[in-house]
């Protein structure tokens, strides 16, 4: 199995992003997904900047993939999507059907996690258009992924969301702006104040979700580090690790060692725990509510 | 990408929900052009106990609707889950055999099957298909020949107008009912808390996952064990849909996503008609026959007024009063159609 660094879902200052990817060049990941996928108002980096980062990472031996927006609303969004799709240098991950159409028949692309591939019928269709890798929706269980893989077209790679806060929903409304009593059009780019999302708790104090602009994520951090054997058995070829603001390189290292067999699953989980911005969860993988952490129950 | 020549605006069709046979009859009797319904299983996004249709009631419903000039659409708008693909395929076959006027489908693979196996069957792209641009809609048109697409409730009026001008596909928009805050087809909040979502099981915030508890701090609603809201004596406890909950952000307790409120676009009707909207959808297959009767009656009258003379169209206070009585939270909003909502 390969390791990938998923697209950066948060809004970080330009220098922080550049520093993050300078470091990532030395991390033991095989693939790096780049680009803004969440909000078209986030412009610390332009496409040219992402391409330059991509070139540096490619020179360091990484496979580079550019990701498109998960929600397209305006003509400007469509133009950006087309610029990404036609970048000419790197493979592209399509995150909506307009992007899949733009990429279709033009060589291999990645069917992103927001394309809603829940079954082999849809995957076969995307394969005909040129998809050579699909990223399972976060809701899909190990059993579900395994069933899709069993009927997947030959050569299709399967990528799963193995680490990070789960991107659960997207809206036209910006919830970070709403929290600040601002509208999206005048949001003052407040997302930049929350490098791992803005925490949302229940009234009885449970850490439940985080607000990330128009995107809503889980507060808990999904981790499948104890499930690498079952993931391999289910047919996963690529494990996606979703960027966080602190100690991401250490997270990657734990997964790498666990994959290489130099770190036992239980030890890997223990080493990962202090690196996580919140408690772990893995319910979706087991066909349960995503918020649950079944690894803990097994260990206990 | 060139704009297509704009035909003269036609009267917009009124598309009404039916969760039960009595609701279907009331929708037809009160002037629905299209009535949409679902089978009694997870092939549709209102898979709730006591709701939906078996073959006999669909046949009777189609007969009743056709005698009165209305059409029946079947929603197969969830995502076929791995390993149970046959079930969704069979649902398409069943809808075609029953002679429904169209199926409303979200999943690309299922659309591919329907287009191949039943070339005569009219296909509508469900709102759950998350097609938010004319290019996404064109994808479904090129591949499956969809005839109508339902727009997710995320576009402003200006954005919706641009989509309509650039696609030959009929566009249906939401006019009234419960307001989805998240992009339809792109929300897993419900499964995060309960294991079931609209995409996977055909329901958001399923009833079986709900617990009501009286506590010293008020009446509490929980979903999959997660506290969604807490109500004092002055509050009106609503259904604990996750995105209508009150939560705490940096010490502030408020509705981080949306207040309990309904979408109501009556005042936009002249604009929607002028820009070429083909159909107006009323949400609410889970609502009572009285709801269906009231909404259909009001919207029929409003659409007829608008079609007669859209320049002089005025929203009647009696309509608003009737709709306010059945609205969630007794409040209404224009949602994303009105840009500052975003």
Interface residues (C-beta under 8 A of the other chain):
Chain A: X70 X71 X72 X73 X74 X75 X77 X78 X96 X97 X98 X100 X101 X102 X114 X116 X118 X119 X120 X121 X122 X123 X124 X125 X126 X137 X138 X139 X140 X143 X144 X145 X146 X147 X148 X166 X168 X169 X170 X171 X172 X173 X174 X175 X178 X179 X183 X184 X185 X198 X199 X200 X201 X202 X203 X204 X205 X206 X208 X209 X211 X216 X218 X283 X284 X287 X288 X289 X290 X291
Chain B: X79 X80 X81 X82 X83 X85 X106 X107 X108 X109 X110 X112 X113 X129 X130 X131 X132 X133 X135 X136 X138 X139 X140 X142 X143 X153 X154 X155 X159 X162 X181 X182 X183 X185 X186 X187 X188 X189 X191 X192 X193 X194 X195 X197 X199 X200 X224 X226 X227 X228 X229 X230 X243 X245 X246 X247 X248 X249 X250 X252 X253 X256 X257 X258 X336 X339 X340 X341 X342
